[in-house]
Amino acid sequence: MHARRALSNRGPPTGREGPEPHPGRLGPTHTSLTAGRQPVSSATPAAPDTVLVVDFGAQYAQLIARRVREARVYSEIVPSTMPVAEMLAKNPAAIILSGGPSSVYAEGAPRLGRELFEAGVPVFGMCYGFQLMATTLGGTVDNTGAREYGRTPLHVSKSGSTLFEGTPDEQSVWMSHGDACSEAPEGFTVTASTDVVPVAAFENDEKKLYGVQYHPEVMHSTHGQQVLEHFLYRGAGIKPSWTTGNVIDEQVAAIREQVGDKRAICGLSGGVDSAVAAALVARAIGDQLTCVYVDHGLMRKNETEQVEKDFVAATGVKLVVVDAEERFLTALKGVSDPEEKRKIIGREFIRVFEQAQAEIIADAGPAVEFLVQGTLYPDVVESGGGTGTANIKSHHNVGGLPEDLEFKLVEPLRKLFKDEVRMVGQELGLPEEIVQRQPFPGPGLGIRIVGEVTKERLDLLRDADAIAREELAAAGLDRDIWQCPVVLLADVRSVGVQGDGRTYGHPIVLRPVSSEDAMTADWSRLPYEVLAKISTRITNEVADVNRVVLDVTSKPPGTIEWE
C-alpha cells in the first residue's frame, strides 16, 4: 500500500528553511509547531490510579516515574511549583516527593503546604522530599555538615514495617545529602538509620505517610524497587494494573474521537518513535493516515527496505516513499564542514517533506487537519516541566512547516518513556528490527563521514556499519549498549598491508556507548573477541578500509556522534 515518488529539485512552495534534525533523535521524524498554529490536542493515557511525582529539581525525577511504571502503576511528573490544590485536584492515588539539590534551610528552597500531608493521600518522600516532610510536620532536620554520598550501609530497625518487610536488616543504599533528620515528626515510627543519620526512614501507617533519606529509585539501592513497590501496593493500596495493552486501547479510542473523519499525515523515519506513533494512529483511523518517508540516501543498509516492506506489511499503512537521494547528494557535494552538512540535510529534508505533504493535501478527499508526532514523555517534561503544556522542544522536531498550514497535533506517545514505546510497538506487531532499533541521528550517515559525503563513501560506511551491527547482534550485545556509531574517517588515510602489498586506506572508528538517556554516556566494554571479529570482517570485506579503531571516550568530554 505504498507509492514511491521522485520529486524534482525545486524548492518548497514557501522557500523557507528550517532547522536541522537534532543529532540525538532517531531521525527526521517530527515537524515543529510554531506560534500561531492551533494548540496541541493530544491524547493522554487515563490510568485508573495515577501517582504524581513532585519534582524538586532532582536529577532522578524521570527515573522515579519510570520505576513506578515498572511496577505497573501509571505515573506523571509535576513541578514543585504546582499549587497543592492543583495536585489534589488531579485525584492522585499517591504522591511521591523527589530529591533535589536544595537544603531545606536554604532561602528560596522549594516548599509544600502542610495541607498536602493532611489530605489523606498516601505520600512517599525521598531525600529532599523526606526532609521536607519531616520539617513540615514538626520533625527535626539538622545542618550538621555530616554528609553521605554514594553507597551507604542502611540498618533496618523495623524489618516488618510497611516499607521494609521482606528486605534484609542490613542493605546498601545510595545516599546524596548534607542535612540529616535527627528526630521524626510526632506519630511517625523510625524504621531505619545509618552510622551517620539516626533517622534514615520513617513511617506513619495511620496517615499513610512514608519517607526515606536515600534514593530507592537508583539501581545502587539494592532493594530500592522492592521498597518503592511496598509503598505503592501496601502503603497506598494501589493494584498493579497499568499495561501497554491499556495504552493501546485508550489511545485508539482517543485518536478516533480526536480525528473523527478527517485525515492525518506523519513523517516516518523508520525509527521507533515515529513508527509506533504511526502504527497506533493507523490502527485507529486506517486509510485516513498517510505516512511520508523521505529516502535521502543517508540511511543504513536495508533500513529503507524495512520501512517500505516490513512496516507496511505489519501495519497496512498508506505510505508515500520519496526518492530524494540524488537531490541530497547534489546539495552535499564538496561540503566537509559538519555544521554545514547538518544544515543542508535539515533544509533539504524539510523542502522534500513540504512538497510531499502539499501533494497529499491537494488530493481529493477530506482535508488533512492533523499531524502525527512521536513526542515522548521526557520531551514533554523537559520542555514544559511535566505540566502537559504544548511547548514542544524545537530540537525534537525537524521544523519548518509553512506558516499557512495549520495542523492539530496527534501525539499518542507523549506520556510514554522509550522502553514503554518499544513494548507498545511489540504488542502492535511491528518488526523487531524497527522496535529495537538503536538511536540514529536525523542527518543519518551524513554526519558519520568525517569529510565530504559521496555515494561511494556512503556505500563503504553502510557495509562497515552492517558488519558491526550483525556481529553485535550475533553476540547478543546489541540490546546491552545504547548505540554503536560506526564512523568513516574519509579525510584520513593510513598505511596498511593486505595481500602482500602496501595499502593506503581509510580508518573506521567503532563508538559503542552505554547510556540511559544520551545526556551522559560511557564507552561500552565489549569483549575482545567480538571486537576482533568485527575488525577482521571489516578489513577483509570492505574495500578501501585497512584499519579499525575503538573510541574509548566517555561523554563528557566527547559527544556520542563525532560530528
Secondary structure, DSSP 4 states (H G I P E B T S, - for coil): -EEEEE--S---SS----PPPPTTSSSS---PPPTTSPPP-------SSEEEEEESS-TTHHHHHHHHHHTT-EEEEEETTS-HHHHHHT--SEEEE---S--TTSTT-----GGGGGSS--EEEETHHHHHHHHHTT-EEE--S--EEEEEEEEES-TTSTTTTTS-SEEEEEEEESSEEEEPPTT-EEEEE-SS-S-SEEEETTTTEEEESS-TTSTTSTTHHHHHHHIIIIIS-------HHHHHHHHHHHHHHHHTT-EEEEEE-SSHHHHHHHHHHHHHHGGGEEEEEEE-S-SPTTHHHIIIIIIHHHH--EEEEEE-HHHHHHHHTT---HHHHHHHHHHHHHHHHHHHHHHHHHSSSS-EEEEE----HHHHHHHHTTS--S---GGGS-----TT---EEE-TTTT--HHHHHHHHHHTT--HHHHTPPP--TTGGGGSBSS---HHHHHHHHHHHHHHHHHHHHTT-TTTSSB--EEE-TT--EEEEETTEEEEEEEEEE--EE-SSSSSBEE----HHHHHHHHHHHHHHSTTEEEEEE----BTTS-SS--
